[in-house]
Amino acid sequence: MPRSPARAFLAALAAFLCSAAAIASEPVERLDLDVAGGSAWQVGDTYVSGQPTEATLEELKSRGVRAVISLRTAREMADPKSVPFDERAKVRELGLEYVQVGLGPYGSYTPESLALIRDAIERHDGKVLLHCTVGARASTVWTALRTKYDGLTLEEALAEGREMGLGIDSIEQLLGEKIEYRRTGEPSRANPGWLVDGAWLRENIDGRSVRLLDARPSAALYFEGHARNATHFDPHALRGARNGVPAQFRSHERMAEIFAQAGVSPSSRVIVYAEGADILNSSMTVYALEKLGHLNASILNGGVGAVRDAGLMTQAYPAPPKKPAEFPAFELASCAATLADVESAMQAGGALFVFFVFAPVLLAYVLLANTVDTRARMQAVMGVFVICASVLAVHGIEQAST
């Protein structure tokens, strides 16, 4: 006998409520596992913890874990005091997938980062380890995952996060009252990421961690006027001849010294600007920071013009620091491909190689060498540069496997 529409509706509603209850009632179990910082917890098939040891990784594999998701940055993971072994190599030795979504001090707490983490969890049916240093970032990410993807209310997700040490209770204790959170459904303030504008700079220029670098090579321009609190920084100091090849980045130790002299430390929020049309010097500075594992840096959109429009120009020098900045040397290997990487990609096939050809740019410069107007000559050269780069970037050159 077919069920009536009312009975069918009630059955579907009951199934939905049961599934929702099952999601919400999943217990958080604290585990006695060896972690270098914080604790470890299990929710279903997923493990959340601080920095695991080699023995813990082996133990988790025996428990069915298929992947390790690290929320620590490359600079953190390269510190032998913090991680006395190569975690990536150890995880791969165990036959597990290693996923690194480094959540640093700025720029990486985005919905895109959360989606990458979710995809990794989905690929392995939840049988993963999600870890950071002491569990603070991991519990925060877990809370966001549960409320965005798993159907939990924000209150339910926060309750799970609290069981993992999510730092909300301490705020309530300090205030002496309960704090309530709610989701508004409205988009959060956009993360400026790699590019900030004049309005952002005006609002944040006096921030304690903000370090402004005026990357116009000419010190004379800096003396004429610069952004308040800005330090003059010549990006060409980052490059020099290496092995007879000119204009190569200096060693990471030397570049770390140069940035430290400019007052940059690992905790600095670096903002770089140059002339409005000068992309090379500002982007080269930010890229050099990235090579050193410092991802907390942005370019000011519009350069010195944006500074001027925001009313932030001055001729006063910034106050000297109370003590010299320290910028430990570190090299982020993933920033550049080696010859071995290129050969491996060619053998694997299907790789896309985009080459930049200098010949058209040099030819344009030679043909216009007798032009009296230097500015016009350089504008023409840059035009050829942009055309070549755009064409190659759009079309690329696909190298088939040989």
C-alpha positions as CSV (number, residue, x, y, z in Angstrom):
1,M,0.0,0.0,0.0
2,P,1.6,3.3,-1.1
3,R,2.3,5.8,1.7
4,S,0.3,9.1,1.8
5,P,2.2,12.3,1.0
6,A,1.9,13.2,4.7
7,R,3.5,9.9,5.8
8,A,6.2,10.3,3.2
9,F,7.0,13.8,4.4
10,L,7.1,12.7,8.0
11,A,9.4,9.8,7.2
12,A,11.8,12.1,5.3
13,L,11.7,14.7,8.1
14,A,12.5,11.9,10.7
15,A,15.4,10.7,8.5
16,F,16.8,14.2,8.2
17,L,16.5,14.9,12.0
18,C,18.2,11.6,12.7
19,S,21.1,12.3,10.4
20,A,21.4,15.9,11.8
21,A,21.4,14.4,15.3
22,A,24.1,11.9,14.3
23,I,26.3,14.7,13.0
24,A,25.8,16.8,16.1
25,S,26.3,14.0,18.6
26,E,29.7,12.7,17.4
27,P,31.9,12.7,20.5
28,V,35.4,14.3,20.8
29,E,37.8,11.9,22.4
30,R,41.1,13.0,23.9
31,L,43.9,10.6,23.1
32,D,47.1,9.7,24.9
33,L,49.4,10.2,21.9
34,D,52.9,11.7,21.9
35,V,52.8,15.2,20.4
36,A,55.5,17.8,20.8
37,G,53.0,20.5,21.7
38,G,49.4,20.5,22.9
39,S,47.2,17.4,22.8
40,A,45.5,15.0,20.4
41,W,41.8,14.3,19.8
42,Q,39.7,12.0,17.7
43,V,36.3,12.8,16.1
44,G,35.1,9.8,14.1
45,D,37.9,8.8,11.8
46,T,39.6,12.2,11.9
47,Y,42.5,13.1,14.3
48,V,43.3,16.7,15.4
49,S,46.5,17.5,17.2
50,G,49.5,19.6,17.9
51,Q,52.9,18.8,16.3
52,P,53.1,14.9,16.0
53,T,56.3,12.9,16.6
54,E,57.5,10.3,14.2
55,A,56.2,7.6,16.5
56,T,52.8,9.2,16.5
57,L,52.7,9.3,12.7
58,E,53.5,5.6,12.7
59,E,50.8,4.9,15.3
60,L,48.2,6.9,13.3
61,K,49.0,4.9,10.2
62,S,48.2,1.7,12.0
63,R,44.9,3.2,13.0
64,G,43.9,3.8,9.4
65,V,45.0,7.4,8.8
66,R,45.7,7.9,5.0
67,A,46.9,11.6,4.9
68,V,48.5,14.2,7.1
69,I,47.3,17.8,6.7
70,S,49.8,20.3,8.2
71,L,48.6,23.9,9.0
72,R,52.1,25.0,9.8
73,T,54.1,27.2,7.4
74,A,57.2,26.1,5.6
75,R,59.4,28.3,7.8
76,E,57.9,26.7,10.9
77,M,58.5,23.2,9.6
78,A,62.1,23.9,8.7
79,D,63.0,24.9,12.3
80,P,64.9,21.8,13.7
81,K,64.1,23.0,17.3
82,S,60.4,22.8,16.6
83,V,60.4,19.8,14.2
84,P,63.5,17.6,14.6
85,F,62.7,15.4,11.6
86,D,61.5,15.9,8.0
87,E,57.8,15.4,8.4
88,R,57.0,15.5,4.7
89,A,59.6,12.7,4.0
90,K,58.4,10.7,7.0
91,V,54.8,10.8,5.9
92,R,55.6,9.8,2.3
93,E,57.8,7.0,3.7
94,L,54.7,5.7,5.4
95,G,52.8,5.8,2.1
96,L,50.5,8.6,3.2
97,E,49.6,11.8,1.4
98,Y,51.1,14.9,2.8
99,V,49.1,18.2,2.4
100,Q,50.5,21.5,3.6
101,V,48.1,24.5,3.9
102,G,50.2,26.9,6.0
103,L,48.1,29.3,8.0
104,G,50.5,32.1,8.8
105,P,49.9,35.4,10.6
106,Y,48.1,37.0,7.6
107,G,46.6,36.3,4.2
108,S,45.9,32.6,4.4
109,Y,42.8,32.4,6.6
110,T,40.5,32.3,3.6
111,P,37.5,30.2,2.4
112,E,39.9,28.9,-0.3
113,S,42.3,27.6,2.3
114,L,39.4,25.9,4.1
115,A,38.2,24.4,0.8
116,L,41.6,22.9,0.2
117,I,41.6,21.3,3.6
118,R,38.1,20.0,3.1
119,D,39.0,18.5,-0.3
120,A,42.0,16.6,1.3
121,I,39.7,15.2,4.0
122,E,37.1,14.2,1.5
123,R,39.7,12.4,-0.7
124,H,40.5,10.1,2.3
125,D,37.0,9.7,3.7
126,G,37.9,11.7,6.8
127,K,40.8,9.3,7.7
128,V,43.3,12.1,8.2
129,L,45.4,13.9,10.8
130,L,44.9,17.6,10.9
131,H,47.7,19.3,12.9
132,C,49.4,22.6,13.7
133,T,51.9,23.4,16.6
134,V,49.8,23.0,19.7
135,G,46.3,22.5,18.3
136,A,45.0,26.1,18.3
137,R,44.9,26.5,14.5
138,A,43.8,22.9,14.0
139,S,40.8,23.3,16.4
140,T,39.9,26.6,14.7
141,V,39.9,25.0,11.3
142,W,37.9,22.0,12.6
143,T,35.3,24.3,14.0
144,A,35.0,26.1,10.6
145,L,34.8,22.8,8.7
146,R,32.0,21.4,10.9
147,T,29.8,24.4,10.6
148,K,30.4,25.1,6.9
149,Y,30.4,21.6,5.5
150,D,29.0,19.1,8.0
151,G,25.7,20.7,8.9
152,L,26.5,21.6,12.5
153,T,25.2,24.9,13.9
154,L,27.8,27.4,14.9
155,E,27.1,26.7,18.6
156,E,27.5,22.9,18.1
157,A,30.8,23.4,16.1
158,L,32.1,25.8,18.8
159,A,31.3,23.2,21.5
160,E,33.4,20.6,19.7
161,G,36.2,23.2,19.2
162,R,36.1,24.0,22.9
163,E,36.7,20.4,23.7
164,M,39.9,20.6,21.6
165,G,41.1,23.7,23.4
166,L,39.6,26.4,21.2
167,G,40.5,29.6,23.0
168,I,37.0,31.0,23.6
169,D,36.6,30.1,27.3
170,S,39.5,32.2,28.4
171,I,38.0,35.3,26.8
172,E,34.7,34.6,28.6
173,Q,36.5,34.1,31.9
174,L,38.4,37.4,31.5
175,L,35.2,39.3,30.8
176,G,33.1,37.4,33.4
177,E,30.3,36.8,30.9
178,K,29.3,34.4,28.2
179,I,30.1,35.3,24.6
180,E,27.7,34.4,21.8
181,Y,28.7,34.0,18.2
182,R,26.4,34.0,15.2
183,R,26.7,33.6,11.4
184,T,25.2,36.6,9.6
185,G,25.2,35.1,6.1
186,E,26.9,38.3,4.9
187,P,30.4,38.0,3.3
188,S,33.3,38.8,5.6
189,R,35.6,41.7,4.9
190,A,37.7,40.8,1.9
191,N,41.3,39.7,2.7
192,P,43.6,42.1,0.8
193,G,46.1,39.3,0.4
194,W,48.9,40.3,-2.0
195,L,47.5,43.7,-2.9
196,V,46.3,46.5,-0.6
197,D,45.0,49.9,-1.6
198,G,45.4,53.4,-0.2
199,A,42.3,53.1,2.0
200,W,43.7,50.0,3.7
201,L,47.1,51.7,4.2
202,R,45.5,54.8,5.8
203,E,43.6,52.6,8.2
204,N,46.6,50.3,9.1
205,I,49.7,52.5,8.6
206,D,50.3,52.9,12.3
207,G,49.9,49.2,13.2
208,R,52.5,47.9,15.5
209,S,53.6,45.1,13.1
210,V,53.3,47.1,9.8
211,R,56.6,47.7,8.1
212,L,56.5,50.0,5.1
213,L,59.2,49.7,2.4
214,D,59.8,52.4,-0.2
215,A,61.2,50.3,-3.0
216,R,62.1,53.2,-5.3
217,P,65.8,52.6,-6.0
218,S,66.5,56.3,-6.0
219,A,67.2,57.6,-2.5
220,A,66.7,61.2,-3.9
221,L,63.0,60.4,-4.5
222,Y,62.7,59.1,-1.0
223,F,64.1,62.4,0.4
224,E,61.6,64.4,-1.7
225,G,58.7,62.6,0.0
226,H,57.6,59.2,1.1
227,A,54.9,57.4,3.0
228,R,54.8,58.1,6.8
229,N,56.8,55.4,8.7
230,A,58.3,54.1,5.4
231,T,62.0,53.0,5.2
232,H,63.9,53.4,2.0
233,F,64.7,50.0,0.5
234,D,66.8,49.5,-2.7
235,P,65.6,46.2,-4.2
236,H,68.7,46.0,-6.4
237,A,70.7,45.3,-3.2
238,L,69.0,41.9,-3.3
239,R,70.7,40.9,-6.5
240,G,74.2,40.5,-7.8
241,A,76.5,38.4,-9.8
242,R,76.6,34.7,-8.9
243,N,78.9,32.3,-10.6
244,G,79.5,34.9,-13.3
245,V,75.8,35.4,-14.0
246,P,74.6,38.9,-13.3
247,A,71.4,40.0,-11.6
248,Q,70.9,36.8,-9.6
249,F,69.3,36.8,-6.1
250,R,71.9,36.8,-3.4
251,S,72.1,33.9,-0.9
252,H,69.2,33.6,1.4
253,E,71.5,34.4,4.4
254,R,72.5,37.7,2.8
255,M,68.9,38.7,1.8
256,A,67.8,37.9,5.4
257,E,70.5,40.4,6.6
258,I,69.3,43.1,4.1
259,F,65.7,42.8,5.3
260,A,66.7,42.8,8.9
261,Q,68.6,46.0,8.3
262,A,65.3,47.5,6.9
263,G,63.6,46.5,10.2
264,V,61.7,43.5,8.9
265,S,61.3,40.5,11.2
266,P,59.2,37.3,10.9
267,S,56.3,39.0,12.6
268,S,56.2,42.0,10.3
269,R,53.3,42.8,8.1
270,V,55.3,44.2,5.1
271,I,53.8,46.7,2.6
272,V,55.9,47.5,-0.4
273,Y,55.4,50.4,-2.8
274,A,57.3,52.0,-5.7
275,E,56.4,54.3,-8.6
276,G,52.9,53.6,-9.8
277,A,54.0,52.0,-13.1
278,D,57.0,50.2,-11.5
279,I,55.9,46.6,-11.0
280,L,59.4,45.1,-11.1
281,N,60.9,46.6,-7.9
282,S,57.9,46.1,-5.7
283,S,57.1,42.6,-6.9
284,M,60.8,41.6,-6.8
285,T,60.9,42.7,-3.1
286,V,57.8,40.7,-2.2
287,Y,59.1,37.7,-4.1
288,A,62.4,37.8,-2.3
289,L,60.5,37.8,1.0
290,E,58.5,34.8,-0.2
291,K,61.8,33.0,-1.1
292,L,62.7,33.5,2.6
293,G,59.4,32.0,3.7
294,H,57.9,35.3,4.7
295,L,54.4,35.3,3.1
296,N,53.0,38.2,5.1
297,A,53.8,40.8,2.5
298,S,51.7,42.9,0.0
299,I,52.2,45.4,-2.7
300,L,50.5,48.8,-2.5
301,N,48.3,49.2,-5.5
302,G,49.1,52.4,-7.3
303,G,52.5,52.8,-5.6
304,V,53.6,56.2,-4.4
305,G,50.5,57.8,-6.1
306,A,48.3,55.9,-3.8
307,V,50.3,57.2,-0.8
308,R,49.9,60.7,-2.1
309,D,46.1,60.3,-2.7
310,A,45.7,58.9,0.8
311,G,47.4,62.0,2.3
312,L,50.2,60.0,3.8
313,M,53.2,61.7,2.2
314,T,55.9,63.2,4.5
315,Q,59.6,64.1,4.5
316,A,60.1,63.0,8.1
317,Y,62.1,59.9,8.8
318,P,60.6,57.0,10.7
319,A,61.6,56.7,14.4
320,P,64.6,54.4,14.8
321,P,63.7,50.9,16.2
322,K,64.3,50.3,19.9
323,K,66.4,47.3,18.9
324,P,67.7,45.8,15.6
325,A,65.3,43.5,13.9
326,E,66.2,39.8,13.6
327,F,65.3,37.9,10.4
328,P,66.5,34.3,10.6
329,A,67.8,32.9,7.3
330,F,65.5,30.5,5.6
331,E,65.0,29.3,2.0
332,L,61.6,28.3,0.7
333,A,62.6,25.7,-1.9
334,S,59.2,25.5,-3.5
335,C,59.5,29.1,-4.8
336,A,61.6,28.1,-7.7
337,A,61.9,25.0,-9.9
338,T,65.3,23.3,-10.3
339,L,66.6,21.7,-13.4
340,A,65.8,18.4,-11.9
341,D,62.2,19.5,-11.5
342,V,62.0,20.6,-15.1
343,E,63.5,17.3,-16.4
344,S,61.1,15.3,-14.2
345,A,58.1,17.3,-15.5
346,M,59.1,16.8,-19.1
347,Q,59.5,13.0,-18.6
348,A,56.1,12.8,-16.9
349,G,54.4,14.6,-19.8
350,G,51.5,17.0,-19.8
351,A,53.4,19.8,-18.1
352,L,52.9,23.4,-19.2
353,F,56.1,25.5,-19.7
354,V,55.8,29.2,-20.2
355,F,59.1,30.8,-21.4
356,F,59.9,34.5,-21.4
357,V,61.8,35.6,-24.4
358,F,64.1,38.7,-24.0
359,A,65.0,39.0,-27.7
360,P,62.0,41.2,-28.8
361,V,62.5,43.5,-25.8
362,L,66.2,43.9,-26.5
363,L,65.5,44.4,-30.2
364,A,63.1,47.2,-29.4
365,Y,65.6,48.9,-27.2
366,V,68.3,48.7,-29.8
367,L,66.1,50.0,-32.6
368,L,65.1,53.0,-30.4
369,A,68.6,53.6,-29.0
370,N,68.9,56.9,-30.8
371,T,65.6,58.2,-29.6
372,V,66.3,61.4,-27.6
373,D,63.2,61.0,-25.4
374,T,64.3,58.3,-22.9
375,R,60.9,58.1,-21.4
376,A,59.3,57.4,-24.7
377,R,62.0,54.8,-25.4
378,M,61.4,53.0,-22.2
379,Q,57.6,53.1,-22.6
380,A,57.9,51.5,-26.0
381,V,60.2,48.8,-24.6
382,M,57.8,48.1,-21.7
383,G,55.0,47.9,-24.3
384,V,56.9,45.1,-26.1
385,F,57.6,43.5,-22.8
386,V,54.0,43.4,-21.8
387,I,52.9,42.1,-25.2
388,C,55.4,39.3,-25.2
389,A,54.7,38.3,-21.6
390,S,50.9,38.4,-22.2
391,V,51.0,36.3,-25.4
392,L,53.2,33.6,-23.8
393,A,51.3,33.6,-20.5
394,V,48.0,33.1,-22.4
395,H,49.1,30.5,-24.9
396,G,52.1,28.9,-23.3
397,I,54.2,26.1,-24.8
398,E,53.1,22.6,-24.0
399,Q,56.0,20.2,-23.9
400,A,55.0,16.7,-24.8
401,S,56.8,13.8,-23.1
402,T,59.8,12.5,-25.0
